[in-house]
Amino acid sequence: MAQTITQKILARAANRKFVNAGENVWLNVDILLTHDVCGPPTFDIFKEKFGPDAKVWDPEKVVVLPDHYIFTENEHAHRNIDLLRTFAAEQNLPNYYDVGTDRYKGVCHVALAQEGFNLPGTVLFGTDSHTCTSGAFGMFGTGIGNTDAAFILGTGKLWEKVPESMKFVFDGAMPDYLTAKDLILQILGDIGTDGATYRAMEFDGSAVYQLPVEERMTLTNMAIEAGGMNGIIAADEVTEAYVKARTSKPYEIFHSDPDAIYHSIYHYNVEELEPVVAQPHSPDNRATVRSVQGTRITKSYIGSCTGGKLSDFKMAAKILNGQQVSIQTNIVPATVEVAKSLETEQYEGKSIRKVLEDAGCTIAQPSCAACLGGPADTFGRSEDNDLVVSTTNRNFPGRMGSKKAGVYLASPLTAAASAITGRLTDPREFLS
């Protein structure tokens, strides 16, 4: 019986040889992820349902990464961190990465990969919609609500419906002006924010496998923007090299069968695509950068789980080297590891950090920062009437702060080029 990669991984988690799209199965969970926004209510539900003295099913499989509202004076945000600390201590959780200590990591989705929790063939659930980021490692990752997460805490299992799959094939040689962000925004413009609802979005093709792991994470990260249950890319030697550099844990690689059944298949030639943005106020409001070129903007923001990886800053440096930004340009590394790499990674004889600072960018501490709006003192938060070009993943009203601001989602190349001119600018103007 032919199966997609998502079906095969869920079959393994269900101790079955086969699972059919549409059927419900009990899954054994490999990792449960939570953070400072959803961790406290999840822990409350767990204690309410399983008892005040209940223990989690497996402390080694619970990962708690505070990252959302942390560098702030907000008392409610501080209380959430206190609640995480208390629960982690009560449960003796080894994978709690406390803010304010040398264990702090940064944005959960990127830190999971860097800390070796992303293993091909495994099943990850997280109390965050962008948990689908981890699908770049040939694994199943999806976001869930606090109640489901509390059930996993107590049992290590979850009852799930197996999704049908959609396939997106990108062929051709990736041009230097195109990024994974352009590819996923292209898809969103084609299928809309509900075009993959409760389906697996499988990415394939020669262009996808030309991408480094961090760029693949951008593709799978934004599967949820199309309503997808998960995004997934089969593991290859590039994936394995990344994983083996970070962990010695065993894993299993799965591939879709050649005759697997898909809901739909989309084909693209990357050599025919061009840089795009998502205009306010929806990730599927796609336009080519060329068609909106010259639109005045007030801020540029390069950061988040989608756009705050080392690969994103390398792309920005390629544009910003020797240039000066003309508007406020905020750089937010996703993790501590990324922030350190900005010091050590070189671009034309200078560290990436120096390139960005010399261009006039402001570099913040690693966190989610303004991606989710946050308290009033959040770094990079949008103000009334701002028009921001941003490498984040959502541009709904209020998403980055003010409901009266507009956000254009873009690649790091486009965000950097636009920062120089103060207007939406096609990165090809600086790459030629």
N, C-alpha and C positions, 0 to 999 in steps of 0.2 A: 504494500500500500504506500503510494507516494505521499511524502509529507514536506512541508516547508521547514526551514530552520527553526522557526518559532514553535511549530507543532512538535518537532523532535525534542527541543529543550523542555517543553512542558510535559511531554510524555516521560522523559527521564525523571522529572520532579514528581510525577504522579506514580512512579514505579510501574509504568505501562510501556508496551512496545509501540503502541499507536494511540494517538488521540485525534479526533475529528474536530474541525472548525465548527463551533456552535455548541459543542457538548461541555458540560460542567464537570470539573474534576477537582479532587483535593490535591493541592500542591504542597510538597515539602519545601520550606523556604531556606535558602542558603544564607542570605543576609537581610536584616531589617535595618533601614536607615531612618534616622530622624534628626531634627535640629531644634533650635531654640524657639521657633514659632509654634510648631506642632508637637514637640516632645512633651511639654507639660500637660496638655489636655489628653494626650495618648496615655501617659503614665497614670493620670487620674482615672480614666476609664478602666485601665488594667486593674487598678486596685479596687475599684468599685465592683467589677465583674468577677475577679479571681480572689479577692480578699486582700485586706491590708498587709498581710504578711506573705503574700504569694511571691514566688521567685520566677524570674523570666526563664523561658524554656532552655536557652543556651546563651550565657553571657558573652561567649566568644563571637556569636553571630549577630550581636546588636552593636551597631555603630552610631555614635551620637556626636555630631559635628555642629556646634554652634557657629552661625555664620551670617544670619540675616540682620538682626538689630543688635549689634554688639559695641561698636565704637560710638556710643551715644551717652548722654547724661540722663536719658529717659528712665524713670524709676520702674516702669512696667517692664521694659526690656531687661533691666538688671534683675528684676524678680524672676523672670523666666530662666535666666542663667542660674540663679540660686536653686531653682526647682530642679534643673538638670543635674547640678552638682549633688544635691541631696539624693536623688534617685540613683545616680551612678554609684554613689558611695554605699547606699543600702543594698544595691544589687551586685556590688563588686564588679562593675563593668570595665573590662580592660581597654575597650575601644571608645572611651570618652576623651575627647580632645578639648580640654578646657581653655577658654579664652583667658588671656592674661598670664599664661604659662608658656614654657618652651614646647609644650605639646600641642599648642594651638596650630591648626592647619589652614583654615580659610574655607572657601566655598565648597560645600559638601560634595557636589558632583565631580569636581575636578580632584579634590582631595581623596575621594574613594579610589580613583584610578591610580593616583600617585602613591598611595599607601598599600597598594597590592590587593585591594578587595574585589577588583573587577576581574573575574575569571571566566574564560570562555565556557559555555555550556551550563552556567549556573543561573539561579533565579534570585533576583533582588527586588524587594518591595521597599518603597520609601514614602514618607509622609510629605512628599513634594512632587508636584506634577512633572518636574524636569528630571525625575529619576530615570526616564527613558534615555538620558545621555549615555548611560553605561552600555546600552545596546551596541555601541561602537566596538565592543570587545567580543562580539559573537555570543552574547548572553542575553537573557530576558530581564529587562528592567522596566518597572512601571510605578506610577504614583498611586497611592491609596489614601483613604480617609483615616482619621484618628481611631475610629471604632475598629476598622479592619486591622490596623496596626496593633491595637491593644489585644485583639484576638491572637495575632501572630506572636506577640510577646508571651502570651500564656501557653500557646500550643505548638508554635513552630509551623503551623499549617494555615492554608487559606483556600476557600472554595472559590474557584474562578471559572469563567467561561472562556474556552479556547477561541482566540480571535481568528477570523479569516485574514488573509494577507494581501497586501497590494505591493507591487514591485516597481521600483524606479531605477531604470538602467541609464547610466551616464557613460557614453563612449567618447573617444577622441582624446587628444592631448590637452591637458589643462593649460590655458593661456596664463601668462603671468599676472594679468589684470582680473582674473576670476578666482573666487574663493568658495569654500563650502557654504558660506552664508548666502552667496548669490544663487547657488544651486537650490538650497532649501526655500529661499524666497520665491524662486521660479516655480517650484512645485506648489507652494501655498497660493500663488497667484492663479495657478491652473485648477486646483481642486477646492480651494476655499478652506475656511477654518473648521468646517464640519465634513470635509471630503474624505476623511479617513476615520471617522468616529468608530471607536471600539475595534479598530483593525490594527494589524501589524503593518508597519511601513518598512519594507525591506529594500535596502540600497545595494546596487550591484553595478558592474560595468568597469571597464578599464580605467576610466577617469577617477572613480571612487577609490580604486586600489592604488592610484598614484598619490593619493592624499596621505599625509602623515596622520598618526593616530589622533592627535589633538584636533585636526580639521574634521576627521570622521565624527568626532564627538559633537561638533557643531551640527552636522546633519541629523544625528539621532536625537540630540537635545530638543530640536524644534518639531519633532514628530507630534508632540502634544498640541502644537499650534494648529495642526490640521485635525485635531480631535483623536489622533492615533493613540492606541493603547501602549504601543511600544515602537521604537525604531530599532533596526538591527542591521548589522553588517557582519558577514561571516568572517571569522578570524583567519588571518594569513600569517606569513613569516614576520611581517612588520608588527602585527599585534603580539605575536609570541615573543618577539624580542623585547617589547615594552613590558609585557607581563613578567617575563623571566628575570628582568633587571630589578624587579621590585618584590618578587615573592617566589618561594619554592613550592607553594601549594600545588597539588595536582589539579588538572582540569581536563575537559573533553571537548574536542572541536566537532561541531556539527555543520553540515551544509544542506541546503535545500536539494531535494531530488530534482533531476532535470524535468520530470513530468509532473511535478507538484502543481496543484490547482490554485490559481490566484483569482481574487475578485477582479483585478484589473492590472495591466502592465503598461507603464509609460516609458517611452524611449526618448532620450535626448542626446544630441551631439554637442559637447561643451564648446567646440570650436565655433558653433553658431550662436552661442549665448553671449550676453553682455552684462556688465554690472547693473544691478537693480537695487531699488529700495522698496520698503513697505511704507506707504504714506500714512499719516494719521487717519483714523485711529484703529487700524486693524492690521495684523500681520499678513493678511492676504490682499491688502490694497496695494498691489504691486505696480511699479512703474520703472522703466529704464531710467538710470541716472541721467542719461542724455536728455530724456524728455522733460525732466524737472530741473535741469541744470540752471544755476543762477538763482534758485530760491534762497532767499536770505535766511540764515540760521543764527542762533545766539550762543549755542554751546555745542561742543563735541564731547562724546563720552565713549571711552574705550575700556570695557571691563565686562564683568559678569561671568557666569558659568559658560555662556555662549561665546563671549568675546574678550575674556580676560586671561587667556592661556598664553604661554610663551610664544606659540606660533602666531597669535594675533598681534603681539607687540613687535615681533620681527617684521611682520608685514607693514605695520604702522611706521616702523623705523625706516623702512625702505623708501617711504614717501617723505617722511619728516626730516631726514638727514640733510643738514645744511639749510633747512627752511625755517621760517618763523610762523607760528600760529597767529591768527588775527582775532580769535575769539577764545573764551575760556575753554580749555581742553583738559578734561579730567581723565587720568589714567588710574585704573583700579585693578591691580593684579588679583587673580582669583584666589591664589594661595600663597603661603609663605615661601614655598618652593619656587613658584613663579617669580616672586619678588626678588629672591636671592639670585635667580637666573638672569634677571635684568642687569645685575652687577657684573656677572661673569661672562655672559654671552656677548660677543663682539659683532659690530657692524662697521665695516671699513675702518678698523683700528680703534673704535670707541665702544664702550659698553652701551648696550641698548638703553640703559637708564640715562646715560649722559646724552645720547642722541635725543631722547624725549625731553629731557630737562633743558638742553641747549635750544630746543625748538620752542620752549616756553610752556610746556605742559606741566600740570600739577599732578604729582603722584601720591596716591593715598595708601593707607594700610590695606592689606588683603581682606576682603569681605564682599558681601553682596552689595553693600553701599546703596546707591540710589536706584538700583534695578527694581526694587520693590517699594519705591517711595521712601518709607521709613519715617522715623520721628523728624521733627523740624531741624535738628542739628545734624542730619545725615549728610555725609560728603556727597557733593554732586547733585543734590536734590533739585528738581526743576522748580522754577518759580512761575508765577502768572505770566502768560504771554510768551514764555520761552518757546523757541522752536529748536529742538535738540536733534542732532544726528547721532545715533547711538548703535553700538554693537550688541545691545541687549536683545532679548527675544520677544518682548511684548510691548505694544504701544497703545494700549487702551487708555482712555482718559484717566488721569491720576496715577498711572502705573509708576511713573518716576517722580511723583510728588504732586505738583499742582494739576487740578482737573482742567485748568485753563491753559495748560501747556500742550504743545504738539510734539510728537516724537516720530522721526523717520528712522526706521531700522535699516542698517546698512552694514557692509563689510568693514573690517578695519582699514582697508585701502581707501574706501570711499569716505569713511569718517575722518581719516587723516588728511586726505586731499581737501575735504570741505573745511577742515579746521584752518588750513592755510589761507584759503580764499574768503572764508566767512559766508560762503554760499555752497549749496549742493554742487559737487564737482566730480565729474567722471575721473577716476584715478588714472586713466590712460593719459591724461594731460601731463601727469608727473612721471609716468613710467616710460614714455617715449623719449 
